Amino acid sequence: MNKGRILVADDEASQRMLLNNELSRIGYTVEAVENGEIALSRMREGFFNVILLDILMPKIGGIEVLRTIKKENIISEVIILTGNATLENCVECMKGGAFEYVRKPYDLSELCILIERAIEHQRSKLDIRILRDELRKAGRSSTILGTSRAIQELKKIIARVAPSNSTVLILGDSGTGKELVARSIHEQSPRSSQPFIAVSCASFSETLLESELFGHEKGAFTDAKTQKLGLAEIANGGTLFLDEIGEIPLHFQSKILRFLETGDIRRVGGTHDISLNVRIICATNQPLEMHVQQKRFRSDLFYRLNVLLVTVPPLIDRIDDIPLLVQYFITTQGFQKEFDRGALGLLTAYEWRGNVRELRNIVERTCILTPGKIVTAADLSFLRRPDHDLPPASGPAADSFSVSEDRPALLSLSEMERRHILQVLKLVNGQKGKAAKILEINPKTLYLKMRTYNIVSVFE
């Protein structure tokens, strides 16, 4: 397996040969050149994860090469190799953006560890760059972010239902982004240039809801001092989004049904109908079919709403999207923060009851309370509540081990790591190869950590 591409720039032939042979032997693709001029030429032609750069070289020295790398925004990580360079030169290299410097003669095993760290650091920077690029491409806030299978399927469904004029019913748990889906349907429809009006049906009493939706005439009730256009009229030609449709009072449901059937409304206190051309999108987190059985929701309205059904996946079904969502919330809220791999790993293992809304709030809270630029798993220790347990898992591994012990409000970093490793192992039924891939560590490292945390016997 190719572990990465490395460019060695050193004017000593013996050093080039040593590094070429040893690094190639352990799985790296290595190219070795004898001066800085050739090194710059090769960097501009191809991609390298790490550049091992000698300071003192003919033609162009290492410090000048480093400056050019940073000036041209070459993303390779640079490790400086120094023989008799001064301390001032080493400090200058570090200030100039070098990942690390190593004095000759160096220990090859230590250099290999440093190279692995540099590659991991580079990949983290690449991940953030990709995330930010995708966020810039996303443009408007109605764009649904994510590349998980669940979100890809959701986007396909939205693309199919958007061109229609039919009513859409969006189902999803609280905090999953149902209004975002509704806006996306509207913006991909022929009505995209017309208004999108959102109404929360749970925010008004029956009388106020009718007035908000359909408007009222002057004198219709005590405070009706002027005529008022309803939101349905304002949305004419566009889309009317009725959120929390399951909260509409039973008596008012008949008027909603008539509006859906005819496209006509009548203002409160009015005497004639007003014909509108409005597409209706509704959303709920309520079990409408159960409400129908309990006579709390009209069956004819339910069937009229249930023409095109779109289900928004909970966050637990789109864990792969968490890094992108975290970066989006950081960017849109103006924070200069970065979540490291440990923090992202803890977020992916968390049981998201509040879905994307809860994730957004946690990101905002953590960014405000964390003093440093880097957010670590320790900064997210509040996620482990005494009443919070890990999601249940199935299979023999889960049956043989319990994680239901009392959880303290604050956990050490090692305890969080232990529980995260245990959670991943449970999810893959003890398959250590799969677990190591998810954790992005070597299987041998995983085995050592399992021994350290005394969880080896459970999964053997």
C-alpha positions in Angstrom: 0.0 0.0 0.0 1.3 3.4 -0.9 1.6 5.4 2.3 2.3 8.7 0.5 4.6 10.6 -1.8 7.9 12.1 -0.5 10.4 14.4 -2.2 14.0 14.3 -0.8 16.1 17.3 -1.6 19.7 16.9 -0.4 23.0 17.5 -2.1 24.7 14.5 -0.4 24.3 11.4 -2.5 24.6 9.0 0.4 21.8 10.7 2.2 19.5 10.6 -0.8 20.2 6.9 -1.3 19.6 6.1 2.3 16.3 7.9 2.5 15.2 6.6 -0.9 15.9 3.0 0.1 14.5 3.0 3.6 11.3 5.1 2.9 10.6 3.0 -0.2 11.0 -0.2 1.8 8.3 0.8 4.3 5.7 1.8 1.6 6.4 5.4 0.5 6.8 6.6 -3.0 10.1 8.5 -3.0 11.8 10.8 -5.4 15.3 12.2 -4.6 17.0 15.3 -6.1 20.3 17.0 -5.5 19.4 20.7 -5.3 16.7 23.2 -4.6 16.2 24.2 -8.2 15.2 20.7 -9.3 13.1 20.3 -6.1 11.0 23.3 -7.0 10.6 22.1 -10.6 9.4 18.7 -9.3 7.0 20.2 -6.8 5.3 22.3 -9.5 4.9 19.2 -11.7 3.5 16.8 -9.2 2.0 16.4 -5.7 4.1 15.4 -2.7 2.8 14.8 0.9 6.1 15.6 2.5 9.3 17.3 1.4 12.6 16.5 3.2 14.6 19.6 2.6 18.3 20.1 3.3 19.1 23.8 4.2 22.5 24.0 2.6 22.4 23.1 -1.1 23.9 24.5 -4.3 22.1 26.9 -6.6 19.0 27.4 -4.4 19.2 26.8 -0.6 16.5 25.2 1.6 15.3 28.4 3.1 14.7 30.0 -0.3 12.9 26.8 -1.4 10.7 27.0 1.7 9.8 30.6 1.0 8.8 29.7 -2.6 6.7 26.8 -1.4 4.7 29.0 0.9 4.5 31.9 -1.6 3.1 29.5 -4.3 0.8 27.9 -1.8 2.2 24.4 -2.4 0.4 22.3 0.2 3.3 19.9 0.9 4.6 19.7 4.5 8.3 20.5 4.8 10.7 18.8 7.2 14.0 20.6 7.3 17.2 18.5 7.5 20.1 20.3 9.1 23.7 19.4 9.3 25.7 22.4 10.4 23.0 25.1 10.0 22.8 27.8 12.7 20.1 28.0 15.3 18.9 31.2 13.6 18.4 29.4 10.4 16.3 26.7 12.1 14.2 29.3 13.8 13.7 31.1 10.5 12.6 27.9 8.9 10.0 27.2 11.6 8.7 30.8 11.3 8.6 30.3 7.5 6.1 27.4 7.8 8.3 24.3 8.1 6.5 21.4 9.9 9.6 20.5 11.8 13.4 20.4 11.6 15.8 17.4 12.3 19.5 17.6 13.0 21.9 15.3 11.2 22.7 12.5 11.9 19.1 11.6 12.6 17.4 8.5 13.9 15.5 7.0 11.0 12.7 5.5 13.1 12.1 8.9 14.7 12.1 10.6 11.2 9.5 8.1 10.0 7.3 9.0 13.0 7.7 12.6 12.1 6.8 12.0 8.5 3.6 10.2 9.6 2.7 13.1 11.7 3.3 15.5 8.9 1.1 13.5 6.5 -1.7 13.4 9.0 -1.4 17.2 9.5 -1.4 17.8 5.8 -4.5 15.6 5.3 -6.3 17.5 8.0 -5.6 20.7 6.2 -6.7 19.2 2.9 -10.0 18.1 4.6 -10.7 21.6 5.9 -9.8 23.1 2.5 -12.2 20.7 0.7 -15.0 21.4 3.3 -14.6 25.2 2.8 -14.6 24.8 -0.9 -17.8 22.9 -0.7 -19.3 25.5 1.6 -18.4 28.2 -0.9 -20.0 26.2 -3.7 -23.1 25.7 -1.5 -23.9 29.4 -1.8 -27.3 30.1 -0.4 -28.4 28.8 3.0 -31.1 26.6 1.4 -28.4 24.3 0.0 -28.5 20.9 1.7 -25.0 20.1 2.8 -23.7 16.6 2.9 -22.3 13.7 0.9 -23.6 10.8 3.0 -25.8 8.2 1.3 -28.9 9.3 3.2 -28.4 12.9 2.0 -27.6 11.8 -1.6 -30.9 10.0 -1.6 -32.7 13.0 -0.2 -31.3 15.3 -2.9 -32.4 12.8 -5.6 -36.0 12.9 -4.2 -36.0 16.7 -4.0 -34.8 16.9 -7.6 -37.7 14.6 -8.6 -40.5 16.4 -6.7 -39.3 20.0 -7.2 -40.6 20.5 -10.8 -44.2 19.4 -9.9 -46.9 21.6 -8.6 -48.3 18.9 -6.3 -48.4 19.2 -2.5 -45.4 17.8 -0.6 -45.4 16.4 2.9 -42.1 16.5 4.6 -41.6 14.1 7.6 -38.7 14.3 10.0 -37.6 14.5 13.6 -37.3 17.9 15.3 -34.1 19.6 14.3 -33.4 17.7 11.1 -33.9 20.7 8.8 -37.4 20.3 7.3 -37.7 23.9 6.4 -34.3 23.7 4.6 -35.7 20.9 2.5 -38.8 22.9 1.7 -36.7 25.9 0.6 -34.6 23.6 -1.5 -37.7 22.2 -3.2 -38.9 25.7 -3.9 -35.6 26.9 -5.3 -35.3 24.0 -7.7 -38.9 24.5 -8.9 -40.2 26.8 -11.7 -41.5 29.0 -8.9 -38.0 29.8 -7.6 -38.2 33.5 -8.6 -41.5 33.9 -6.6 -42.0 34.2 -2.8 -41.4 31.4 -0.4 -43.5 32.0 2.8 -43.0 29.9 5.9 -45.6 29.6 8.6 -45.4 27.7 11.9 -48.9 26.4 12.5 -48.0 25.7 16.2 -47.3 29.4 16.9 -50.9 30.6 16.6 -54.3 29.9 18.1 -57.0 28.8 15.6 -58.4 32.4 15.1 -55.0 34.0 14.7 -53.8 31.2 12.4 -56.7 31.8 10.0 -56.1 35.5 10.0 -52.4 35.0 9.4 -52.9 32.6 6.5 -56.0 34.0 4.9 -56.0 37.6 6.0 -58.9 39.6 7.3 -61.2 42.5 6.3 -61.5 45.8 8.2 -63.8 45.4 11.1 -63.8 41.6 11.0 -63.0 41.6 14.8 -62.2 44.2 17.5 -58.5 44.8 16.5 -59.1 44.6 12.7 -58.7 48.3 12.0 -57.5 47.8 8.5 -57.7 45.2 5.8 -54.8 42.6 6.0 -53.5 40.4 3.3 -52.9 36.8 4.5 -49.6 35.0 4.0 -51.2 32.7 1.4 -52.0 35.8 -0.7 -48.5 37.1 -0.3 -47.2 33.7 -1.5 -49.3 33.8 -4.6 -47.3 32.5 -7.5 -44.8 30.9 -5.2 -44.7 28.4 -2.3 -46.4 28.4 1.1 -44.7 26.2 3.7 -46.9 25.1 6.5 -44.6 23.8 9.2 -45.9 21.7 12.1 -49.1 20.9 10.1 -50.0 18.3 12.7 -50.7 21.1 15.3 -53.6 22.6 13.3 -56.8 22.6 15.3 -59.3 20.0 14.1 -62.0 22.6 13.2 -59.6 24.7 11.0 -58.4 21.6 9.1 -61.5 21.7 7.0 -60.6 25.2 5.7 -57.1 24.0 4.9 -58.5 21.1 3.0 -60.8 23.4 1.0 -57.8 25.6 0.2 -55.8 22.6 -1.0 -58.7 21.3 -3.1 -59.8 24.6 -4.8 -56.9 27.0 -4.4 -59.4 29.5 -3.0 -59.3 31.4 0.3 -61.7 33.7 2.0 -60.4 36.4 4.3 -61.8 36.5 7.9 -64.9 38.7 7.7 -64.9 38.6 3.9 -67.8 37.7 1.6 -66.1 36.4 -1.6 -63.4 33.9 -2.5 -59.9 34.8 -3.8 -58.3 32.4 -6.2 -54.6 31.8 -5.7 -51.9 29.9 -7.5 -49.8 28.6 -4.6 -47.8 25.4 -4.1 -48.3 23.9 -0.6 -45.4 22.2 1.2 -46.2 20.9 4.7 -44.0 19.4 7.4 -44.4 17.6 10.6 -42.6 15.5 13.2 -46.0 14.1 14.4 -47.3 10.6 13.5 -50.2 11.8 11.4 -51.6 8.3 10.7 -51.9 7.7 14.4 -53.6 11.1 14.8 -56.0 10.1 12.1 -56.8 6.9 14.0 -57.3 8.9 17.2 -59.6 11.3 15.4 -57.2 14.2 16.0 -56.5 14.7 12.3 -58.9 14.5 9.4 -58.3 11.5 7.2 -59.3 13.3 4.0 -56.8 16.1 4.8 -54.1 13.5 5.5 -54.6 11.8 2.1 -54.7 15.2 0.4 -51.4 16.2 2.0 -49.7 12.8 1.4 -49.3 13.2 -2.4 -45.5 13.5 -2.5 -43.7 12.3 0.6 -40.2 13.4 1.6 -38.5 12.0 4.7 -35.6 13.9 6.2 -33.0 11.5 7.7 -31.9 12.1 11.4 -28.4 13.0 12.0 -27.6 9.5 13.3 -28.2 8.3 9.7 -25.7 10.8 8.2 -22.8 10.7 10.6 -20.4 11.2 7.7 -21.7 14.7 7.2 -20.8 15.9 10.7 -17.3 17.3 9.8 -18.9 19.3 6.9 -21.7 20.6 9.1 -19.3 21.5 11.9 -17.2 23.5 9.5 -20.3 25.2 8.0 -21.5 26.3 11.5 -18.0 27.6 12.3 -17.8 29.5 9.1 -21.3 31.0 9.1 -21.1 32.0 12.8 -17.7 33.8 12.2 -15.6 31.7 14.6 -11.8 31.3 14.0 -11.8 27.7 15.4 -10.8 24.2 14.2 -12.1 20.9 15.6 -9.3 18.3 15.8 -9.9 14.6 14.9 -10.5 13.7 18.5 -13.3 16.3 18.8 -14.8 15.2 15.5 -14.6 11.5 16.6 -16.5 12.3 19.8 -19.2 14.2 17.8 -19.6 11.2 15.5 -20.0 8.8 18.5 -22.6 11.0 20.2 -26.3 10.1 20.3 -27.9 13.0 18.5 -31.4 13.4 20.0 -31.7 17.0 18.8 -30.2 16.3 15.3 -28.6 19.1 13.2 -30.1 21.8 15.4 -28.4 20.3 18.5 -25.1 20.0 16.6 -25.3 23.7 15.6 -25.9 24.7 19.2 -23.1 22.6 20.5 -20.6 24.0 17.9 -21.6 27.5 18.9 -21.3 26.8 22.6 -18.0 25.1 22.3 -16.5 27.8 20.0 -17.5 30.5 22.5 -16.2 28.7 25.6 -13.0 27.2 24.2 -10.2 29.7 24.7 -7.7 28.3 22.2 -8.0 28.0 18.4 -8.1 24.2 18.4 -11.2 22.4 19.9 -10.3 19.0 21.3 -12.3 16.1 22.7 -11.6 17.5 26.2 -13.5 20.7 25.3 -16.6 18.5 24.5 -16.6 16.6 27.8 -20.0 18.1 28.7 -21.5 15.8 26.0 -21.2 12.9 28.4 -24.1 13.5 30.8 -24.9 11.2 33.8 -28.2 10.2 32.1 -26.7 9.7 28.7 -25.8 6.3 27.4 -24.3 5.1 24.1 -26.7 3.9 21.4 -27.7 0.2 21.7 -25.8 -2.3 19.6 -26.7 -5.8 18.5 -24.6 -8.9 18.1 -22.5 -11.2 20.3 -20.1 -8.4 21.2 -22.8 -6.3 22.5 -24.3 -9.1 24.5 -21.0 -9.9 26.2 -20.3 -6.4 27.4 -22.3 -3.6 28.9 -21.6 0.1 28.9 -24.4 1.1 31.2 -22.3 2.0 34.1 -22.8 5.4 35.7 -21.2 8.1 33.7 -19.6 11.1 35.4 -20.3 14.6 34.2 -16.7 15.1 33.3 -14.4 12.4 31.8 -10.7 12.2 31.2 -9.4 12.2 27.7 -8.3 8.6 28.0 -11.8 7.5 29.2 -13.4 9.3 26.3 -11.0 7.5 23.9 -11.8 4.2 25.5 -15.5 4.6 25.2 -15.2 5.9 21.6 -13.1 2.8 20.6 -15.6 0.6 22.4 -18.5 2.2 20.6 -16.9 1.8 17.2 -16.1 -1.9 18.0 -19.7 -2.5 19.0 -21.0 -0.9 15.8 -18.9 -3.3 13.7 -19.5 -6.3 15.9 -15.9 -6.5 17.0 -14.3 -6.5 13.5 -11.0 -4.8 14.4 -10.0 -4.2 10.8 -13.2 -2.2 10.1 -12.9 -0.5 13.4 -9.3 0.6 12.7 -10.4 2.0 9.3 -13.2 4.0 10.9 -10.9 5.3 13.6 -8.2 6.0 11.0 -5.5 4.2 12.9 -3.3 1.2 12.2 -4.8 -2.2 13.3 -1.8 -2.8 15.5 -2.3 0.6 17.2 -5.9 -0.3 17.8 -4.9 -3.7 19.3 -2.4 -1.9 21.6 -5.1 0.6 22.7 -7.5 -2.3 23.4 -4.9 -3.9 25.6 -4.2 -0.6 27.4 -7.9 -0.2 28.1 -8.5 -3.9 29.0 -11.1 -4.5 26.3 -9.2 -7.1 24.2 -10.9 -10.2 25.6 -14.4 -8.9 24.9 -13.9 -8.9 21.1 -11.7 -12.1 20.7 
